[in-house]
């Protein structure tokens, strides 16, 4: 497996609100990246993350005791040395 798939640097945190129990541990583990509502429940639908935020997002997903969070990983495009990027289609 190529390195860009093993260690992606961008993704999306997804919340299953039916599983969230309002522990608030996700916010602590993510250092506030994931916000909480006034009752302590995670407040997000889909949160795009990249770079340094990926480490915090992973920590939040792993820390959630209710397993209400998931991290959908987005692989980076494969860069081929000497290849020219394609121009936008629009």
C-alpha positions, -999 to 999 in steps of 0.1 A, spaced: 0 0 0 13 34 -8 22 59 19 -4 84 10 -31 58 17 -16 45 50 -12 80 65 -38 103 49 -36 139 59 -73 148 53 -106 134 62 -140 140 76 -153 135 112 -188 121 111 -212 120 141 -239 95 146 -262 115 169 -282 85 179 -251 71 196 -239 103 213 -245 102 251 -231 137 259 -199 126 277 -180 155 261 -148 135 260 -145 141 223 -142 178 228 -115 173 255 -95 149 233 -97 171 203 -88 203 223 -121 219 212 -120 209 176 -153 192 182 -177 216 199 -204 207 224 -240 220 227 -253 233 260 -261 198 272 -226 184 264 -235 166 231 -212 168 202 -222 196 178 -213 187 142 -227 169 112 -196 164 90 -164 182 100 -136 183 73 -102 180 89 -66 181 75 -31 185 85 -26 189 123 -63 186 129 -62 150 118 -43 140 149 -69 157 171 -97 142 151 -83 107 155 -79 112 193 -116 123 195 -128 93 176 -107 69 197 -117 86 230 -155 85 224 -169 58 248 -202 56 229 -184 52 195 -205 80 181 -177 94 159 -161 80 128 -133 93 107 -137 90 69 -102 92 54 -96 109 21 -64 97 3 -42 124 -11 -38 124 -49 -8 104 -60 19 128 -72 41 115 -100 74 133 -103 75 153 -135 38 150 -142 18 181 -148 -14 186 -128 -46 186 -148 -63 220 -151 -97 226 -135 -127 215 -157 -147 247 -150 
